[in-house]
Amino acid sequence: MAISFYNLATYFQAYGLMDVLLPFVLVFTIVFAVMQKTKILGDKKQFNVVLALILGLLFIAPHIGGTYPLGYDPVRVMNETLPSISLVSISAIMLLLLMGIFGTGFAAAATPIIALAALGFVIYIFGSSLHLWTGPSQVFYWWGSDTTELMIVLLIFGLIIWFITREPTSTTGADSLKKVWGGISSMFEQKK
């Protein structure tokens, strides 16, 4: 009898492999790799293995025992957040690859912005998983079509007032546009 991947996954789920073994292996691997790289406990691999083993078991113990610290199941939080975080990291890498096609200067200049955006998404994903907030509608519950219209009107009036009250300069609007375009185009130039 042929076993499909779906049946195998269902079998592993029924016997707790997805809820216990995979989170344990992930936490163990990350802790062990960090301890090996930072050499906090020296070059003793045995100490790093023991520490990673203890932290991995402490991570899955509340899930197995049903006693959750602060009411949050760490395994459930990890299982909910990892797919979204994987999507954010793949998106950031693809964006950097696409920007690298256009020029190294542009990709290097945009890397911190992408890193901050990815960090913001990760914080939002963990907050959603911990039920700190449910979505943008909860944060911006007051925002509606009337508010959008008011913001557009205020922006237009602000621009009109700025054009009327600004001090005259020796440069023209065309010169300012050339400066902006020069800054944007310099990001796409290849560095030699």
Beta strands, then each sheet from edge to edge (+ up, - down):
end
